Amino acid sequence: MMPENLIPQRVVSLQPSVTVTLRDLGLLDRLVACTKYCVDVCPEVLETGCIIVEDSWSAKAEQIMAARPDLVIASVPYRLESVAEILKTGVPFLGLAPKCLDDVYKDIMMIARVMGVEASRESQRGTAVVARMKKEVQAMTTKMIQYSRYCSSCT
């Protein structure tokens, strides 16, 4: 288990998927800055008073620093110049680059562990979020298989 003083309390999210993950983990209270695209998919961030900053494609060090974060989380796509801007802040940076659905699940678990909500049996929020997602994907897959069978029988 991570010592309390090492668990990030002020997070900048540069990607909507990260913001939604933080929301699903019950951690929006730790979000201090996010992008306008994050607001589009997670409008409740406006209630947190977080600062709106550029995304991982056009990140600006001064915007990130204005939020006084102790962690920046971003995901693909990146530009080399944007990564340099993020690194220039000196703030710990978690950069994600999922290539498949299993990578997305692993990224959710990584965020949960880093944020200290997957550390004990009492608190396994990441596991719960991933389990719910897998269940939803399976339900949709089942519906699509049934639909394709129905469509193929009509021809």
Chimera marker file (.cmm) of the C-alpha trace (Angstrom):
<marker_set name="trace">
<marker id="1" x="0.000" y="0.000" z="0.000" r="1" g="1" b="0" radius="0.5"/>
<marker id="2" x="1.301" y="3.449" z="-0.950" r="1" g="1" b="0" radius="0.5"/>
<marker id="3" x="1.903" y="5.933" z="1.902" r="1" g="1" b="0" radius="0.5"/>
<marker id="4" x="-0.827" y="8.620" z="1.970" r="1" g="1" b="0" radius="0.5"/>
<marker id="5" x="1.633" y="11.459" z="1.346" r="1" g="1" b="0" radius="0.5"/>
<marker id="6" x="2.706" y="9.840" z="-1.955" r="1" g="1" b="0" radius="0.5"/>
<marker id="7" x="-0.804" y="9.438" z="-3.382" r="1" g="1" b="0" radius="0.5"/>
<marker id="8" x="-1.589" y="12.177" z="-5.921" r="1" g="1" b="0" radius="0.5"/>
<marker id="9" x="-4.154" y="14.674" z="-4.691" r="1" g="1" b="0" radius="0.5"/>
<marker id="10" x="-3.981" y="17.245" z="-7.529" r="1" g="1" b="0" radius="0.5"/>
<marker id="11" x="-4.247" y="15.727" z="-10.998" r="1" g="1" b="0" radius="0.5"/>
<marker id="12" x="-4.207" y="17.256" z="-14.468" r="1" g="1" b="0" radius="0.5"/>
<marker id="13" x="-5.947" y="15.142" z="-17.112" r="1" g="1" b="0" radius="0.5"/>
<marker id="14" x="-5.019" y="15.856" z="-20.717" r="1" g="1" b="0" radius="0.5"/>
<marker id="15" x="-7.346" y="13.280" z="-22.258" r="1" g="1" b="0" radius="0.5"/>
<marker id="16" x="-11.115" y="12.660" z="-21.967" r="1" g="1" b="0" radius="0.5"/>
<marker id="17" x="-10.600" y="8.932" z="-21.388" r="1" g="1" b="0" radius="0.5"/>
<marker id="18" x="-8.462" y="9.721" z="-18.344" r="1" g="1" b="0" radius="0.5"/>
<marker id="19" x="-11.077" y="12.132" z="-16.972" r="1" g="1" b="0" radius="0.5"/>
<marker id="20" x="-13.853" y="9.563" z="-17.415" r="1" g="1" b="0" radius="0.5"/>
<marker id="21" x="-11.682" y="6.967" z="-15.670" r="1" g="1" b="0" radius="0.5"/>
<marker id="22" x="-11.109" y="9.339" z="-12.746" r="1" g="1" b="0" radius="0.5"/>
<marker id="23" x="-14.872" y="9.947" z="-12.595" r="1" g="1" b="0" radius="0.5"/>
<marker id="24" x="-15.656" y="6.228" z="-12.657" r="1" g="1" b="0" radius="0.5"/>
<marker id="25" x="-13.110" y="5.670" z="-9.886" r="1" g="1" b="0" radius="0.5"/>
<marker id="26" x="-14.837" y="8.355" z="-7.795" r="1" g="1" b="0" radius="0.5"/>
<marker id="27" x="-11.854" y="10.703" z="-7.960" r="1" g="1" b="0" radius="0.5"/>
<marker id="28" x="-13.126" y="13.869" z="-9.652" r="1" g="1" b="0" radius="0.5"/>
<marker id="29" x="-12.434" y="15.746" z="-6.415" r="1" g="1" b="0" radius="0.5"/>
<marker id="30" x="-8.707" y="15.341" z="-7.170" r="1" g="1" b="0" radius="0.5"/>
<marker id="31" x="-8.976" y="16.776" z="-10.690" r="1" g="1" b="0" radius="0.5"/>
<marker id="32" x="-7.513" y="20.303" z="-10.797" r="1" g="1" b="0" radius="0.5"/>
<marker id="33" x="-7.276" y="20.758" z="-14.579" r="1" g="1" b="0" radius="0.5"/>
<marker id="34" x="-8.566" y="19.091" z="-17.719" r="1" g="1" b="0" radius="0.5"/>
<marker id="35" x="-9.224" y="19.864" z="-21.378" r="1" g="1" b="0" radius="0.5"/>
<marker id="36" x="-12.305" y="21.263" z="-23.090" r="1" g="1" b="0" radius="0.5"/>
<marker id="37" x="-12.729" y="17.819" z="-24.633" r="1" g="1" b="0" radius="0.5"/>
<marker id="38" x="-12.875" y="16.313" z="-21.147" r="1" g="1" b="0" radius="0.5"/>
<marker id="39" x="-15.738" y="18.693" z="-20.347" r="1" g="1" b="0" radius="0.5"/>
<marker id="40" x="-17.564" y="17.502" z="-23.485" r="1" g="1" b="0" radius="0.5"/>
<marker id="41" x="-17.665" y="13.884" z="-22.256" r="1" g="1" b="0" radius="0.5"/>
<marker id="42" x="-17.735" y="14.565" z="-18.527" r="1" g="1" b="0" radius="0.5"/>
<marker id="43" x="-19.574" y="17.891" z="-17.952" r="1" g="1" b="0" radius="0.5"/>
<marker id="44" x="-19.645" y="17.359" z="-14.191" r="1" g="1" b="0" radius="0.5"/>
<marker id="45" x="-15.988" y="18.455" z="-14.069" r="1" g="1" b="0" radius="0.5"/>
<marker id="46" x="-17.262" y="22.028" z="-14.327" r="1" g="1" b="0" radius="0.5"/>
<marker id="47" x="-18.641" y="21.578" z="-10.793" r="1" g="1" b="0" radius="0.5"/>
<marker id="48" x="-15.156" y="20.778" z="-9.467" r="1" g="1" b="0" radius="0.5"/>
<marker id="49" x="-13.753" y="24.195" z="-10.362" r="1" g="1" b="0" radius="0.5"/>
<marker id="50" x="-10.921" y="22.684" z="-12.372" r="1" g="1" b="0" radius="0.5"/>
<marker id="51" x="-8.927" y="24.783" z="-14.813" r="1" g="1" b="0" radius="0.5"/>
<marker id="52" x="-9.309" y="24.173" z="-18.559" r="1" g="1" b="0" radius="0.5"/>
<marker id="53" x="-5.949" y="23.490" z="-20.259" r="1" g="1" b="0" radius="0.5"/>
<marker id="54" x="-4.668" y="22.345" z="-23.639" r="1" g="1" b="0" radius="0.5"/>
<marker id="55" x="-4.709" y="18.614" z="-24.409" r="1" g="1" b="0" radius="0.5"/>
<marker id="56" x="-1.890" y="16.095" z="-24.914" r="1" g="1" b="0" radius="0.5"/>
<marker id="57" x="-1.542" y="17.242" z="-28.530" r="1" g="1" b="0" radius="0.5"/>
<marker id="58" x="-0.877" y="20.891" z="-27.664" r="1" g="1" b="0" radius="0.5"/>
<marker id="59" x="0.058" y="20.916" z="-23.951" r="1" g="1" b="0" radius="0.5"/>
<marker id="60" x="1.545" y="24.084" z="-22.448" r="1" g="1" b="0" radius="0.5"/>
<marker id="61" x="3.801" y="23.905" z="-19.389" r="1" g="1" b="0" radius="0.5"/>
<marker id="62" x="2.581" y="27.211" z="-17.929" r="1" g="1" b="0" radius="0.5"/>
<marker id="63" x="-1.067" y="26.085" z="-18.033" r="1" g="1" b="0" radius="0.5"/>
<marker id="64" x="-0.222" y="22.823" z="-16.313" r="1" g="1" b="0" radius="0.5"/>
<marker id="65" x="1.851" y="24.578" z="-13.648" r="1" g="1" b="0" radius="0.5"/>
<marker id="66" x="-0.963" y="27.073" z="-12.959" r="1" g="1" b="0" radius="0.5"/>
<marker id="67" x="-3.000" y="24.163" z="-11.586" r="1" g="1" b="0" radius="0.5"/>
<marker id="68" x="-0.182" y="23.183" z="-9.157" r="1" g="1" b="0" radius="0.5"/>
<marker id="69" x="-0.589" y="19.449" z="-9.847" r="1" g="1" b="0" radius="0.5"/>
<marker id="70" x="1.293" y="16.580" z="-8.316" r="1" g="1" b="0" radius="0.5"/>
<marker id="71" x="0.521" y="14.319" z="-11.311" r="1" g="1" b="0" radius="0.5"/>
<marker id="72" x="-0.218" y="14.787" z="-15.014" r="1" g="1" b="0" radius="0.5"/>
<marker id="73" x="-1.965" y="11.957" z="-16.853" r="1" g="1" b="0" radius="0.5"/>
<marker id="74" x="-2.283" y="11.858" z="-20.631" r="1" g="1" b="0" radius="0.5"/>
<marker id="75" x="-2.868" y="9.364" z="-23.376" r="1" g="1" b="0" radius="0.5"/>
<marker id="76" x="-2.248" y="9.136" z="-27.092" r="1" g="1" b="0" radius="0.5"/>
<marker id="77" x="-2.143" y="10.997" z="-29.409" r="1" g="1" b="0" radius="0.5"/>
<marker id="78" x="0.950" y="12.965" z="-28.421" r="1" g="1" b="0" radius="0.5"/>
<marker id="79" x="3.240" y="15.340" z="-30.240" r="1" g="1" b="0" radius="0.5"/>
<marker id="80" x="6.914" y="15.389" z="-29.313" r="1" g="1" b="0" radius="0.5"/>
<marker id="81" x="6.659" y="19.104" z="-28.490" r="1" g="1" b="0" radius="0.5"/>
<marker id="82" x="3.707" y="18.476" z="-26.163" r="1" g="1" b="0" radius="0.5"/>
<marker id="83" x="5.492" y="15.720" z="-24.267" r="1" g="1" b="0" radius="0.5"/>
<marker id="84" x="8.450" y="18.106" z="-23.892" r="1" g="1" b="0" radius="0.5"/>
<marker id="85" x="6.093" y="20.741" z="-22.453" r="1" g="1" b="0" radius="0.5"/>
<marker id="86" x="4.676" y="18.230" z="-19.969" r="1" g="1" b="0" radius="0.5"/>
<marker id="87" x="8.143" y="17.064" z="-18.930" r="1" g="1" b="0" radius="0.5"/>
<marker id="88" x="9.341" y="20.659" z="-18.632" r="1" g="1" b="0" radius="0.5"/>
<marker id="89" x="6.969" y="21.113" z="-15.675" r="1" g="1" b="0" radius="0.5"/>
<marker id="90" x="8.910" y="18.604" z="-13.598" r="1" g="1" b="0" radius="0.5"/>
<marker id="91" x="5.596" y="17.145" z="-12.399" r="1" g="1" b="0" radius="0.5"/>
<marker id="92" x="5.343" y="13.341" z="-12.405" r="1" g="1" b="0" radius="0.5"/>
<marker id="93" x="3.801" y="12.235" z="-15.697" r="1" g="1" b="0" radius="0.5"/>
<marker id="94" x="1.826" y="9.088" z="-16.446" r="1" g="1" b="0" radius="0.5"/>
<marker id="95" x="1.707" y="8.672" z="-20.230" r="1" g="1" b="0" radius="0.5"/>
<marker id="96" x="-0.616" y="6.017" z="-21.592" r="1" g="1" b="0" radius="0.5"/>
<marker id="97" x="-0.683" y="4.493" z="-25.087" r="1" g="1" b="0" radius="0.5"/>
<marker id="98" x="-3.275" y="1.707" z="-25.305" r="1" g="1" b="0" radius="0.5"/>
<marker id="99" x="-3.386" y="-0.303" z="-28.508" r="1" g="1" b="0" radius="0.5"/>
<marker id="100" x="-6.243" y="-2.694" z="-27.691" r="1" g="1" b="0" radius="0.5"/>
<marker id="101" x="-9.071" y="-3.162" z="-25.207" r="1" g="1" b="0" radius="0.5"/>
<marker id="102" x="-6.877" y="-5.174" z="-22.826" r="1" g="1" b="0" radius="0.5"/>
<marker id="103" x="-4.467" y="-2.211" z="-22.754" r="1" g="1" b="0" radius="0.5"/>
<marker id="104" x="-7.384" y="0.059" z="-21.800" r="1" g="1" b="0" radius="0.5"/>
<marker id="105" x="-8.227" y="-2.255" z="-18.892" r="1" g="1" b="0" radius="0.5"/>
<marker id="106" x="-4.577" y="-2.252" z="-17.792" r="1" g="1" b="0" radius="0.5"/>
<marker id="107" x="-4.470" y="1.555" z="-17.989" r="1" g="1" b="0" radius="0.5"/>
<marker id="108" x="-7.559" y="1.824" z="-15.771" r="1" g="1" b="0" radius="0.5"/>
<marker id="109" x="-5.905" y="-0.470" z="-13.240" r="1" g="1" b="0" radius="0.5"/>
<marker id="110" x="-2.684" y="1.569" z="-13.437" r="1" g="1" b="0" radius="0.5"/>
<marker id="111" x="-4.565" y="4.805" z="-12.743" r="1" g="1" b="0" radius="0.5"/>
<marker id="112" x="-6.432" y="3.141" z="-9.854" r="1" g="1" b="0" radius="0.5"/>
<marker id="113" x="-3.172" y="1.898" z="-8.306" r="1" g="1" b="0" radius="0.5"/>
<marker id="114" x="-1.348" y="5.211" z="-8.743" r="1" g="1" b="0" radius="0.5"/>
<marker id="115" x="-4.318" y="7.046" z="-7.218" r="1" g="1" b="0" radius="0.5"/>
<marker id="116" x="-4.378" y="4.664" z="-4.257" r="1" g="1" b="0" radius="0.5"/>
<marker id="117" x="-7.825" y="3.139" z="-4.800" r="1" g="1" b="0" radius="0.5"/>
<marker id="118" x="-6.716" y="-0.377" z="-5.707" r="1" g="1" b="0" radius="0.5"/>
<marker id="119" x="-4.426" y="-0.925" z="-2.762" r="1" g="1" b="0" radius="0.5"/>
<marker id="120" x="-6.521" y="-3.091" z="-0.480" r="1" g="1" b="0" radius="0.5"/>
<marker id="121" x="-9.375" y="-5.550" z="-0.532" r="1" g="1" b="0" radius="0.5"/>
<marker id="122" x="-11.664" y="-2.899" z="0.922" r="1" g="1" b="0" radius="0.5"/>
<marker id="123" x="-10.966" y="-0.556" z="-1.959" r="1" g="1" b="0" radius="0.5"/>
<marker id="124" x="-10.767" y="-2.122" z="-5.380" r="1" g="1" b="0" radius="0.5"/>
<marker id="125" x="-12.483" y="0.510" z="-7.470" r="1" g="1" b="0" radius="0.5"/>
<marker id="126" x="-10.345" y="-0.182" z="-10.539" r="1" g="1" b="0" radius="0.5"/>
<marker id="127" x="-11.268" y="-3.845" z="-10.510" r="1" g="1" b="0" radius="0.5"/>
<marker id="128" x="-14.961" y="-2.888" z="-10.268" r="1" g="1" b="0" radius="0.5"/>
<marker id="129" x="-14.710" y="-0.421" z="-13.184" r="1" g="1" b="0" radius="0.5"/>
<marker id="130" x="-12.940" y="-2.966" z="-15.399" r="1" g="1" b="0" radius="0.5"/>
<marker id="131" x="-15.424" y="-5.712" z="-14.475" r="1" g="1" b="0" radius="0.5"/>
<marker id="132" x="-18.347" y="-3.432" z="-15.369" r="1" g="1" b="0" radius="0.5"/>
<marker id="133" x="-16.728" y="-2.518" z="-18.704" r="1" g="1" b="0" radius="0.5"/>
<marker id="134" x="-16.072" y="-6.166" z="-19.559" r="1" g="1" b="0" radius="0.5"/>
<marker id="135" x="-19.692" y="-7.006" z="-18.768" r="1" g="1" b="0" radius="0.5"/>
<marker id="136" x="-20.932" y="-4.175" z="-21.028" r="1" g="1" b="0" radius="0.5"/>
<marker id="137" x="-18.608" y="-5.229" z="-23.868" r="1" g="1" b="0" radius="0.5"/>
<marker id="138" x="-19.785" y="-8.844" z="-23.544" r="1" g="1" b="0" radius="0.5"/>
<marker id="139" x="-23.451" y="-7.770" z="-23.602" r="1" g="1" b="0" radius="0.5"/>
<marker id="140" x="-22.876" y="-5.711" z="-26.744" r="1" g="1" b="0" radius="0.5"/>
<marker id="141" x="-20.944" y="-8.557" z="-28.394" r="1" g="1" b="0" radius="0.5"/>
<marker id="142" x="-23.820" y="-10.933" z="-27.656" r="1" g="1" b="0" radius="0.5"/>
<marker id="143" x="-26.331" y="-8.497" z="-29.160" r="1" g="1" b="0" radius="0.5"/>
<marker id="144" x="-24.196" y="-8.066" z="-32.280" r="1" g="1" b="0" radius="0.5"/>
<marker id="145" x="-23.881" y="-11.837" z="-32.744" r="1" g="1" b="0" radius="0.5"/>
<marker id="146" x="-27.635" y="-12.241" z="-32.374" r="1" g="1" b="0" radius="0.5"/>
<marker id="147" x="-28.241" y="-9.398" z="-34.824" r="1" g="1" b="0" radius="0.5"/>
<marker id="148" x="-25.829" y="-10.811" z="-37.395" r="1" g="1" b="0" radius="0.5"/>
<marker id="149" x="-27.521" y="-14.216" z="-37.152" r="1" g="1" b="0" radius="0.5"/>
<marker id="150" x="-30.892" y="-12.580" z="-37.623" r="1" g="1" b="0" radius="0.5"/>
<marker id="151" x="-29.656" y="-10.576" z="-40.626" r="1" g="1" b="0" radius="0.5"/>
<marker id="152" x="-28.028" y="-13.601" z="-42.267" r="1" g="1" b="0" radius="0.5"/>
<marker id="153" x="-31.256" y="-15.581" z="-41.959" r="1" g="1" b="0" radius="0.5"/>
<marker id="154" x="-33.117" y="-12.819" z="-43.823" r="1" g="1" b="0" radius="0.5"/>
<marker id="155" x="-31.044" y="-13.050" z="-46.992" r="1" g="1" b="0" radius="0.5"/>
<link id1="1" id2="2" r="1" g="1" b="0" radius="0.2"/>
<link id1="2" id2="3" r="1" g="1" b="0" radius="0.2"/>
<link id1="3" id2="4" r="1" g="1" b="0" radius="0.2"/>
<link id1="4" id2="5" r="1" g="1" b="0" radius="0.2"/>
<link id1="5" id2="6" r="1" g="1" b="0" radius="0.2"/>
<link id1="6" id2="7" r="1" g="1" b="0" radius="0.2"/>
<link id1="7" id2="8" r="1" g="1" b="0" radius="0.2"/>
<link id1="8" id2="9" r="1" g="1" b="0" radius="0.2"/>
<link id1="9" id2="10" r="1" g="1" b="0" radius="0.2"/>
<link id1="10" id2="11" r="1" g="1" b="0" radius="0.2"/>
<link id1="11" id2="12" r="1" g="1" b="0" radius="0.2"/>
<link id1="12" id2="13" r="1" g="1" b="0" radius="0.2"/>
<link id1="13" id2="14" r="1" g="1" b="0" radius="0.2"/>
<link id1="14" id2="15" r="1" g="1" b="0" radius="0.2"/>
<link id1="15" id2="16" r="1" g="1" b="0" radius="0.2"/>
<link id1="16" id2="17" r="1" g="1" b="0" radius="0.2"/>
<link id1="17" id2="18" r="1" g="1" b="0" radius="0.2"/>
<link id1="18" id2="19" r="1" g="1" b="0" radius="0.2"/>
<link id1="19" id2="20" r="1" g="1" b="0" radius="0.2"/>
<link id1="20" id2="21" r="1" g="1" b="0" radius="0.2"/>
<link id1="21" id2="22" r="1" g="1" b="0" radius="0.2"/>
<link id1="22" id2="23" r="1" g="1" b="0" radius="0.2"/>
<link id1="23" id2="24" r="1" g="1" b="0" radius="0.2"/>
<link id1="24" id2="25" r="1" g="1" b="0" radius="0.2"/>
<link id1="25" id2="26" r="1" g="1" b="0" radius="0.2"/>
<link id1="26" id2="27" r="1" g="1" b="0" radius="0.2"/>
<link id1="27" id2="28" r="1" g="1" b="0" radius="0.2"/>
<link id1="28" id2="29" r="1" g="1" b="0" radius="0.2"/>
<link id1="29" id2="30" r="1" g="1" b="0" radius="0.2"/>
<link id1="30" id2="31" r="1" g="1" b="0" radius="0.2"/>
<link id1="31" id2="32" r="1" g="1" b="0" radius="0.2"/>
<link id1="32" id2="33" r="1" g="1" b="0" radius="0.2"/>
<link id1="33" id2="34" r="1" g="1" b="0" radius="0.2"/>
<link id1="34" id2="35" r="1" g="1" b="0" radius="0.2"/>
<link id1="35" id2="36" r="1" g="1" b="0" radius="0.2"/>
<link id1="36" id2="37" r="1" g="1" b="0" radius="0.2"/>
<link id1="37" id2="38" r="1" g="1" b="0" radius="0.2"/>
<link id1="38" id2="39" r="1" g="1" b="0" radius="0.2"/>
<link id1="39" id2="40" r="1" g="1" b="0" radius="0.2"/>
<link id1="40" id2="41" r="1" g="1" b="0" radius="0.2"/>
<link id1="41" id2="42" r="1" g="1" b="0" radius="0.2"/>
<link id1="42" id2="43" r="1" g="1" b="0" radius="0.2"/>
<link id1="43" id2="44" r="1" g="1" b="0" radius="0.2"/>
<link id1="44" id2="45" r="1" g="1" b="0" radius="0.2"/>
<link id1="45" id2="46" r="1" g="1" b="0" radius="0.2"/>
<link id1="46" id2="47" r="1" g="1" b="0" radius="0.2"/>
<link id1="47" id2="48" r="1" g="1" b="0" radius="0.2"/>
<link id1="48" id2="49" r="1" g="1" b="0" radius="0.2"/>
<link id1="49" id2="50" r="1" g="1" b="0" radius="0.2"/>
<link id1="50" id2="51" r="1" g="1" b="0" radius="0.2"/>
<link id1="51" id2="52" r="1" g="1" b="0" radius="0.2"/>
<link id1="52" id2="53" r="1" g="1" b="0" radius="0.2"/>
<link id1="53" id2="54" r="1" g="1" b="0" radius="0.2"/>
<link id1="54" id2="55" r="1" g="1" b="0" radius="0.2"/>
<link id1="55" id2="56" r="1" g="1" b="0" radius="0.2"/>
<link id1="56" id2="57" r="1" g="1" b="0" radius="0.2"/>
<link id1="57" id2="58" r="1" g="1" b="0" radius="0.2"/>
<link id1="58" id2="59" r="1" g="1" b="0" radius="0.2"/>
<link id1="59" id2="60" r="1" g="1" b="0" radius="0.2"/>
<link id1="60" id2="61" r="1" g="1" b="0" radius="0.2"/>
<link id1="61" id2="62" r="1" g="1" b="0" radius="0.2"/>
<link id1="62" id2="63" r="1" g="1" b="0" radius="0.2"/>
<link id1="63" id2="64" r="1" g="1" b="0" radius="0.2"/>
<link id1="64" id2="65" r="1" g="1" b="0" radius="0.2"/>
<link id1="65" id2="66" r="1" g="1" b="0" radius="0.2"/>
<link id1="66" id2="67" r="1" g="1" b="0" radius="0.2"/>
<link id1="67" id2="68" r="1" g="1" b="0" radius="0.2"/>
<link id1="68" id2="69" r="1" g="1" b="0" radius="0.2"/>
<link id1="69" id2="70" r="1" g="1" b="0" radius="0.2"/>
<link id1="70" id2="71" r="1" g="1" b="0" radius="0.2"/>
<link id1="71" id2="72" r="1" g="1" b="0" radius="0.2"/>
<link id1="72" id2="73" r="1" g="1" b="0" radius="0.2"/>
<link id1="73" id2="74" r="1" g="1" b="0" radius="0.2"/>
<link id1="74" id2="75" r="1" g="1" b="0" radius="0.2"/>
<link id1="75" id2="76" r="1" g="1" b="0" radius="0.2"/>
<link id1="76" id2="77" r="1" g="1" b="0" radius="0.2"/>
<link id1="77" id2="78" r="1" g="1" b="0" radius="0.2"/>
<link id1="78" id2="79" r="1" g="1" b="0" radius="0.2"/>
<link id1="79" id2="80" r="1" g="1" b="0" radius="0.2"/>
<link id1="80" id2="81" r="1" g="1" b="0" radius="0.2"/>
<link id1="81" id2="82" r="1" g="1" b="0" radius="0.2"/>
<link id1="82" id2="83" r="1" g="1" b="0" radius="0.2"/>
<link id1="83" id2="84" r="1" g="1" b="0" radius="0.2"/>
<link id1="84" id2="85" r="1" g="1" b="0" radius="0.2"/>
<link id1="85" id2="86" r="1" g="1" b="0" radius="0.2"/>
<link id1="86" id2="87" r="1" g="1" b="0" radius="0.2"/>
<link id1="87" id2="88" r="1" g="1" b="0" radius="0.2"/>
<link id1="88" id2="89" r="1" g="1" b="0" radius="0.2"/>
<link id1="89" id2="90" r="1" g="1" b="0" radius="0.2"/>
<link id1="90" id2="91" r="1" g="1" b="0" radius="0.2"/>
<link id1="91" id2="92" r="1" g="1" b="0" radius="0.2"/>
<link id1="92" id2="93" r="1" g="1" b="0" radius="0.2"/>
<link id1="93" id2="94" r="1" g="1" b="0" radius="0.2"/>
<link id1="94" id2="95" r="1" g="1" b="0" radius="0.2"/>
<link id1="95" id2="96" r="1" g="1" b="0" radius="0.2"/>
<link id1="96" id2="97" r="1" g="1" b="0" radius="0.2"/>
<link id1="97" id2="98" r="1" g="1" b="0" radius="0.2"/>
<link id1="98" id2="99" r="1" g="1" b="0" radius="0.2"/>
<link id1="99" id2="100" r="1" g="1" b="0" radius="0.2"/>
<link id1="100" id2="101" r="1" g="1" b="0" radius="0.2"/>
<link id1="101" id2="102" r="1" g="1" b="0" radius="0.2"/>
<link id1="102" id2="103" r="1" g="1" b="0" radius="0.2"/>
<link id1="103" id2="104" r="1" g="1" b="0" radius="0.2"/>
<link id1="104" id2="105" r="1" g="1" b="0" radius="0.2"/>
<link id1="105" id2="106" r="1" g="1" b="0" radius="0.2"/>
<link id1="106" id2="107" r="1" g="1" b="0" radius="0.2"/>
<link id1="107" id2="108" r="1" g="1" b="0" radius="0.2"/>
<link id1="108" id2="109" r="1" g="1" b="0" radius="0.2"/>
<link id1="109" id2="110" r="1" g="1" b="0" radius="0.2"/>
<link id1="110" id2="111" r="1" g="1" b="0" radius="0.2"/>
<link id1="111" id2="112" r="1" g="1" b="0" radius="0.2"/>
<link id1="112" id2="113" r="1" g="1" b="0" radius="0.2"/>
<link id1="113" id2="114" r="1" g="1" b="0" radius="0.2"/>
<link id1="114" id2="115" r="1" g="1" b="0" radius="0.2"/>
<link id1="115" id2="116" r="1" g="1" b="0" radius="0.2"/>
<link id1="116" id2="117" r="1" g="1" b="0" radius="0.2"/>
<link id1="117" id2="118" r="1" g="1" b="0" radius="0.2"/>
<link id1="118" id2="119" r="1" g="1" b="0" radius="0.2"/>
<link id1="119" id2="120" r="1" g="1" b="0" radius="0.2"/>
<link id1="120" id2="121" r="1" g="1" b="0" radius="0.2"/>
<link id1="121" id2="122" r="1" g="1" b="0" radius="0.2"/>
<link id1="122" id2="123" r="1" g="1" b="0" radius="0.2"/>
<link id1="123" id2="124" r="1" g="1" b="0" radius="0.2"/>
<link id1="124" id2="125" r="1" g="1" b="0" radius="0.2"/>
<link id1="125" id2="126" r="1" g="1" b="0" radius="0.2"/>
<link id1="126" id2="127" r="1" g="1" b="0" radius="0.2"/>
<link id1="127" id2="128" r="1" g="1" b="0" radius="0.2"/>
<link id1="128" id2="129" r="1" g="1" b="0" radius="0.2"/>
<link id1="129" id2="130" r="1" g="1" b="0" radius="0.2"/>
<link id1="130" id2="131" r="1" g="1" b="0" radius="0.2"/>
<link id1="131" id2="132" r="1" g="1" b="0" radius="0.2"/>
<link id1="132" id2="133" r="1" g="1" b="0" radius="0.2"/>
<link id1="133" id2="134" r="1" g="1" b="0" radius="0.2"/>
<link id1="134" id2="135" r="1" g="1" b="0" radius="0.2"/>
<link id1="135" id2="136" r="1" g="1" b="0" radius="0.2"/>
<link id1="136" id2="137" r="1" g="1" b="0" radius="0.2"/>
<link id1="137" id2="138" r="1" g="1" b="0" radius="0.2"/>
<link id1="138" id2="139" r="1" g="1" b="0" radius="0.2"/>
<link id1="139" id2="140" r="1" g="1" b="0" radius="0.2"/>
<link id1="140" id2="141" r="1" g="1" b="0" radius="0.2"/>
<link id1="141" id2="142" r="1" g="1" b="0" radius="0.2"/>
<link id1="142" id2="143" r="1" g="1" b="0" radius="0.2"/>
<link id1="143" id2="144" r="1" g="1" b="0" radius="0.2"/>
<link id1="144" id2="145" r="1" g="1" b="0" radius="0.2"/>
<link id1="145" id2="146" r="1" g="1" b="0" radius="0.2"/>
<link id1="146" id2="147" r="1" g="1" b="0" radius="0.2"/>
<link id1="147" id2="148" r="1" g="1" b="0" radius="0.2"/>
<link id1="148" id2="149" r="1" g="1" b="0" radius="0.2"/>
<link id1="149" id2="150" r="1" g="1" b="0" radius="0.2"/>
<link id1="150" id2="151" r="1" g="1" b="0" radius="0.2"/>
<link id1="151" id2="152" r="1" g="1" b="0" radius="0.2"/>
<link id1="152" id2="153" r="1" g="1" b="0" radius="0.2"/>
<link id1="153" id2="154" r="1" g="1" b="0" radius="0.2"/>
<link id1="154" id2="155" r="1" g="1" b="0" radius="0.2"/>
</marker_set>
